[in-house]
Amino acid sequence: MKFKWLHFFSALLWLPSLAFAADEPLNSANTAWVLTSTALVLFMTLPGLSLFYGGLVRSKNVLSVLMQCSAITAIVSVLWLIGLYSLAFSEGNSFIGGISKFFFNGINKASLNNGIPETVFAMFQLTFAIITPALIVGAFAERMKFSAMLIFSALWVVLVYTPITHWVWGGGWLQNMGLLDFAGGTVVHITAGVAALVAALVMGKRRGFADTALMPHNMTMTVTGAGMLWVGWYGFNGGSALAANGDAGMAILVTHISAATAALVWMSLEWIKYGKPSVLGIVTGMVAGLGTVTGASGYVGPAGGFVIGLMAGLVCFYATNLIKRKLKIDDSLDVFPVHGVGGILGTLLAGIFASPELGIFSGSGFAKDISSMSAQMTVQMIGVIATIVYTAILTWGILKVVEMFVGLRVSQEEEMQGLDITQHEERGYDYL
């Protein structure tokens, strides 16, 4: 009898934990995957993008690029804590979120978002907010003051990135319209690409552009960074499913196929046009394939990923030649023709390949509520146009304000000497 009472009280002690376990919606597998994806996406900026861009500039400017990516990572992280996460993802209106989560108010270890800790969701989204302004660095590399870059990046992520994120992912008007953007075709790539084009036009050309060859100083560094970007992109696109499931698996598969296809297309076009395939060409094509498939990655099937990669390699290759060789715009590291054009192309193609009627070209089952392809394409076009116009106007305004207060460009003498010494009093290499 004594042992029966002991068993009874033991069972009572277990009841609260059993009830908690039954009611607890935390999904450990999904949490582990998004945690991993968060690390992968941050890995894309530091060190991936830093090395990719760093190798493409001249040796006298390599540290300036690494410094810019590092500083952007730091300042965006602090701004995200102070209020940007709240403005992007808390309940507000169709244009911007509210202030209820400033300084992560109300977010603790028990807070959940779609079955994962909200701390994990917030950190995952922070890595997207970091890499987007870091992409723009490639447009004004080798000629913008460090102080101007810092102020511009801070204002840009507040006034451009955060509102558009809310529009598309935070309950804003584009999300309510049904815009398909799985991992950042509009939010990341169109915004960064358009901002890069505007920055290149406002800043003007580098000294010697179009007259002398401004060659990358370290292609080994660039290829190393490109490899890190390719691997990190699995977290970028696959992690956007916010679950360890078939959606994430399909997103990773089509991401890889698109990157590989675009790399081969770009390499082949260079081989035909210039007689030899270049390492720079194959890695640039790879990045174009990754950027283009981003917005569509959760809505297409493997064959759709192949077609998107094919079109990315073709369209972005000729866009790069148009911008640099025909229009003579010094978008130093081809941010607009690769990310901007790729983002536009991928966002539009998402509206086509999301249709389950396309069989192997579609991701199947992701778009069963779409009444017609034409209706979805209208939504996609509205999203693209709105993102382009808003980004272009705000970016131009921010650049003009920064120019008014601190100036944008270094002097000609400082540009000739290099930003490593003139802005940071350091050298990337010391050949003693």
C-alpha positions in Angstrom: 0.0 0.0 0.0 2.9 2.3 0.9 4.4 1.8 -2.6 1.0 2.5 -4.3 0.9 5.9 -2.6 4.4 6.7 -3.7 3.6 5.9 -7.3 0.5 8.0 -7.0 2.4 11.1 -5.8 5.2 10.5 -8.3 2.6 10.6 -11.1 1.2 13.9 -9.7 4.7 15.4 -9.8 5.1 14.4 -13.4 1.7 15.9 -14.5 2.8 19.5 -14.9 5.8 18.5 -17.1 3.6 16.2 -19.1 1.0 18.9 -19.7 3.8 21.3 -20.6 5.2 18.9 -23.1 1.9 18.3 -24.7 1.1 22.0 -25.0 4.6 23.1 -25.9 4.7 24.1 -29.6 8.5 24.4 -29.8 9.8 22.3 -32.7 13.4 21.3 -31.9 14.3 20.1 -35.4 13.1 23.3 -37.0 14.9 25.3 -34.4 18.2 23.5 -35.0 17.9 24.0 -38.7 17.2 27.7 -38.5 20.1 28.1 -36.0 22.4 26.4 -38.5 21.0 28.6 -41.3 21.6 31.7 -39.3 25.3 30.8 -39.0 25.4 30.0 -42.7 23.9 33.4 -43.7 26.3 35.4 -41.5 29.1 33.3 -42.9 28.1 34.7 -46.3 29.0 38.2 -45.2 31.9 37.5 -42.9 34.0 36.1 -44.4 32.3 35.1 -47.7 31.3 38.5 -49.3 34.3 40.2 -47.7 36.7 37.9 -49.4 34.8 37.9 -52.7 34.7 41.6 -52.9 38.2 42.1 -51.3 39.9 40.0 -54.1 38.1 42.0 -56.8 39.5 45.4 -55.8 43.1 46.5 -56.2 45.6 45.6 -53.4 45.6 49.2 -52.0 41.9 49.0 -51.2 41.5 45.4 -50.0 41.3 46.3 -46.3 38.8 49.0 -46.9 36.3 46.5 -48.3 36.9 44.1 -45.4 36.5 47.0 -43.0 33.2 48.1 -44.6 31.7 44.7 -44.4 32.7 44.3 -40.8 31.4 47.8 -39.8 28.1 47.2 -41.6 27.7 43.9 -39.7 28.2 45.7 -36.4 26.1 48.8 -36.9 23.1 46.9 -38.5 23.2 44.5 -35.5 22.8 47.3 -33.0 20.1 49.1 -35.0 18.2 45.8 -35.3 18.2 45.5 -31.5 17.2 49.1 -31.0 14.2 49.1 -33.3 14.5 47.8 -36.8 13.3 44.3 -35.9 10.2 45.7 -34.4 9.6 48.0 -37.4 10.0 45.1 -39.8 8.1 42.3 -38.0 5.9 43.6 -35.2 2.2 44.5 -35.8 1.8 47.9 -37.4 0.2 49.1 -40.6 0.6 48.2 -44.3 3.8 50.3 -44.6 5.7 49.8 -41.4 5.6 47.8 -38.2 5.1 49.1 -34.7 7.4 50.0 -31.8 6.2 47.3 -29.4 9.4 45.2 -29.7 12.0 48.0 -29.5 15.1 46.7 -27.7 13.5 43.3 -28.1 10.9 44.2 -25.5 8.8 41.1 -24.6 11.1 38.7 -26.3 12.6 36.1 -24.0 13.7 32.4 -24.1 10.0 31.3 -24.0 8.9 33.5 -26.9 8.0 31.6 -30.0 7.5 32.5 -33.7 6.2 29.7 -36.0 7.4 27.0 -33.6 10.9 28.3 -33.2 12.2 30.7 -30.5 11.7 34.3 -31.5 15.3 35.0 -30.6 16.3 32.6 -33.4 13.9 34.1 -35.9 15.1 37.6 -35.1 18.7 36.6 -35.4 18.1 34.8 -38.7 16.4 37.9 -40.1 19.2 40.0 -38.8 21.7 38.2 -41.0 19.6 39.2 -44.1 19.6 42.8 -42.9 23.4 42.7 -42.6 24.2 41.3 -46.0 21.9 43.5 -48.0 23.7 46.9 -47.4 27.0 45.0 -47.5 26.2 44.0 -51.1 25.9 47.7 -52.1 29.6 48.2 -51.1 30.6 46.7 -54.4 29.1 49.7 -56.3 31.2 52.4 -54.7 34.3 50.4 -53.8 37.6 52.2 -53.9 36.2 55.7 -53.8 33.8 56.4 -50.9 34.8 57.8 -47.6 34.5 55.4 -44.7 32.5 57.9 -42.7 30.1 58.4 -45.6 29.7 54.7 -46.1 28.9 54.2 -42.4 26.2 56.9 -42.3 24.8 55.9 -45.7 24.5 52.2 -44.7 22.8 53.1 -41.4 20.3 55.4 -42.9 19.7 53.0 -45.9 18.9 50.0 -43.7 16.5 52.1 -41.6 14.7 53.9 -44.5 14.8 51.4 -47.3 15.5 47.9 -46.2 13.2 47.8 -43.1 10.0 49.2 -44.7 10.3 46.9 -47.7 11.0 43.9 -45.4 7.7 44.8 -43.6 5.9 45.1 -47.0 6.9 41.7 -48.1 7.5 39.5 -45.0 6.1 41.5 -42.0 2.4 41.7 -42.8 2.6 44.7 -45.2 0.7 45.5 -48.3 2.8 43.4 -50.7 2.5 40.3 -48.5 -1.3 40.9 -48.3 -1.4 41.1 -52.1 0.2 37.7 -52.3 3.7 38.6 -53.6 5.9 35.6 -53.9 9.4 36.2 -52.5 10.7 33.2 -50.7 14.1 34.3 -49.6 14.7 37.9 -50.7 14.4 38.5 -54.5 12.8 41.9 -53.8 13.8 42.5 -50.2 17.5 41.7 -50.7 18.6 41.6 -54.3 16.4 44.2 -56.0 16.9 46.7 -53.2 20.7 46.2 -53.1 21.0 46.2 -56.9 19.0 49.3 -57.5 20.8 51.1 -54.6 24.1 50.1 -56.2 23.1 51.6 -59.5 22.0 54.8 -58.0 25.2 55.0 -55.9 27.4 54.4 -58.9 25.7 57.2 -60.8 25.8 59.7 -57.9 29.4 58.8 -57.0 30.8 58.9 -60.5 33.6 56.8 -62.0 36.8 55.7 -60.4 39.9 57.4 -61.6 41.1 55.6 -64.7 37.8 53.7 -65.4 37.3 52.9 -69.1 40.8 54.2 -69.8 42.9 51.6 -68.0 42.2 48.1 -66.8 41.2 48.1 -63.1 42.0 44.4 -62.5 41.2 42.3 -59.4 44.3 41.9 -57.3 43.7 38.5 -55.9 41.5 36.0 -57.7 42.3 33.3 -55.2 40.7 35.3 -52.5 37.7 36.0 -54.7 37.1 32.3 -55.5 37.5 31.4 -51.9 34.8 34.0 -51.0 32.6 32.8 -53.8 32.8 29.2 -52.5 31.7 30.4 -49.1 28.8 32.3 -50.7 27.6 29.2 -52.5 27.7 27.1 -49.3 26.1 29.9 -47.2 23.3 30.3 -49.7 21.9 26.9 -48.6 21.1 28.6 -45.3 19.9 31.8 -47.1 17.3 30.0 -49.2 16.8 26.7 -47.4 16.6 28.4 -44.0 13.8 30.7 -45.3 11.4 27.7 -45.1 11.8 28.2 -41.3 11.5 24.4 -41.0 13.5 21.3 -41.5 11.2 19.8 -44.1 10.7 19.2 -47.8 10.3 22.9 -48.5 13.9 23.5 -47.3 15.2 20.5 -49.2 13.6 21.6 -52.4 14.9 25.2 -51.9 18.5 24.0 -51.4 18.2 21.6 -54.4 17.0 24.3 -56.9 19.5 26.8 -55.5 22.4 24.5 -56.2 21.1 23.6 -59.7 20.5 27.3 -60.6 24.0 28.3 -59.4 25.7 25.4 -61.3 23.8 26.1 -64.5 24.4 29.9 -64.5 28.1 29.3 -63.9 28.3 27.1 -66.9 26.3 29.5 -69.1 28.5 32.5 -68.1 31.7 30.5 -68.7 30.5 29.4 -72.1 29.4 32.8 -73.2 32.8 34.2 -72.2 34.6 31.4 -74.0 32.7 32.1 -77.2 32.9 35.9 -77.0 36.5 36.3 -75.8 38.2 33.1 -76.7 38.9 31.9 -73.2 36.8 31.1 -70.1 37.8 33.1 -67.0 37.7 32.2 -63.3 36.1 35.6 -62.6 33.4 34.7 -65.2 32.5 31.3 -63.7 32.2 32.6 -60.1 30.2 35.7 -61.2 27.8 33.5 -63.1 27.5 31.3 -60.0 26.5 34.3 -57.9 24.1 35.4 -60.6 22.4 32.0 -60.5 22.2 32.2 -56.7 20.8 35.7 -56.6 18.2 35.0 -59.3 16.8 31.9 -57.8 16.5 33.4 -54.3 13.0 34.8 -54.6 11.7 31.8 -56.4 13.6 29.0 -54.5 10.6 27.9 -52.5 8.2 27.8 -55.4 10.0 26.0 -58.2 11.0 22.4 -58.9 14.4 21.1 -60.1 13.7 21.7 -63.8 12.5 25.2 -62.9 15.8 25.8 -61.1 17.6 24.8 -64.2 15.7 27.2 -66.4 16.2 30.0 -63.9 19.9 29.3 -63.9 20.0 29.2 -67.7 18.3 32.6 -67.9 20.3 34.1 -65.1 23.6 33.3 -66.8 22.4 34.6 -70.1 20.6 37.8 -69.0 23.0 38.9 -66.2 26.0 38.3 -68.5 24.7 40.7 -71.1 23.4 43.1 -68.5 27.0 43.3 -67.1 28.4 44.1 -70.5 25.7 46.7 -71.1 26.3 48.5 -67.9 30.1 48.5 -68.0 31.0 48.5 -71.7 28.1 50.3 -73.4 26.7 52.7 -70.7 30.1 53.2 -69.0 28.6 53.1 -65.5 31.2 52.3 -62.9 29.2 49.8 -60.8 32.6 48.6 -59.6 31.8 45.0 -58.7 28.7 44.5 -60.9 26.1 44.7 -58.1 23.2 45.9 -60.3 23.6 43.6 -63.3 24.1 40.5 -61.1 21.9 41.1 -58.0 19.5 43.8 -59.3 18.8 42.3 -62.7 18.9 38.8 -61.2 16.5 39.8 -58.4 14.0 41.3 -60.9 14.3 38.2 -63.2 13.8 35.7 -60.4 10.9 37.6 -58.8 9.1 37.6 -62.1 9.9 33.9 -62.9 8.5 32.9 -59.4 5.1 34.0 -60.7 5.4 31.7 -63.6 7.1 28.6 -62.1 4.9 28.6 -59.0 2.0 27.3 -61.0 1.5 23.6 -60.1 0.3 23.0 -63.7 3.9 23.2 -64.9 4.8 19.7 -63.4 8.5 19.2 -63.0 9.2 22.9 -63.4 7.1 23.7 -60.4 7.8 23.1 -56.7 4.3 21.5 -56.6 1.8 22.3 -53.9 3.3 25.7 -53.0 0.9 27.7 -55.1 -2.4 25.9 -55.1 -4.3 29.1 -54.1 -3.1 31.0 -57.1 -6.1 31.5 -59.4 -4.2 32.2 -62.5 -0.6 32.8 -63.7 -1.5 36.1 -65.2 -3.0 37.4 -61.9 0.1 36.3 -60.0 2.4 37.9 -62.6 0.6 41.2 -62.1 1.3 41.0 -58.4 4.9 40.1 -59.1 5.3 43.1 -61.4 3.7 45.5 -58.9 6.2 44.2 -56.3 9.2 44.7 -58.6 8.2 48.2 -59.7 7.3 49.4 -56.2 10.6 48.1 -54.8 12.6 49.7 -57.7 10.9 53.1 -57.4 11.0 53.3 -53.6 14.6 52.2 -53.4 15.8 54.5 -56.1 14.2 57.6 -54.7 15.2 57.0 -51.1 18.8 55.9 -52.0 19.3 59.1 -54.1 18.0 61.2 -51.2 20.1 59.5 -48.6 23.3 59.9 -50.7 22.6 63.6 -51.3 22.1 64.2 -47.5 25.3 62.4 -46.7 27.1 64.3 -49.4 25.8 67.6 -47.9 27.1 66.8 -44.4 30.4 64.8 -44.8 31.0 64.4 -48.5 30.9 61.1 -50.4 34.2 60.7 -52.2 37.8 60.7 -51.1 40.1 63.2 -52.8 41.9 62.3 -56.0 45.2 62.0 -54.1 43.6 59.7 -51.5 42.0 57.6 -54.3 45.4 57.2 -56.0 47.1 56.3 -52.7 44.4 53.9 -51.8 41.7 53.7 -49.1 43.6 51.3 -46.9 46.2 53.9 -45.9 44.1 57.1 -46.3 41.0 55.8 -44.4 42.5 53.3 -42.0 46.3 53.9 -41.8 46.9 50.2 -42.5 48.1 48.0 -45.4 46.6 44.8 -46.6 50.0 43.4 -47.6 53.5 44.2 -46.3 56.2 42.8 -48.6 59.2 43.4 -46.3 
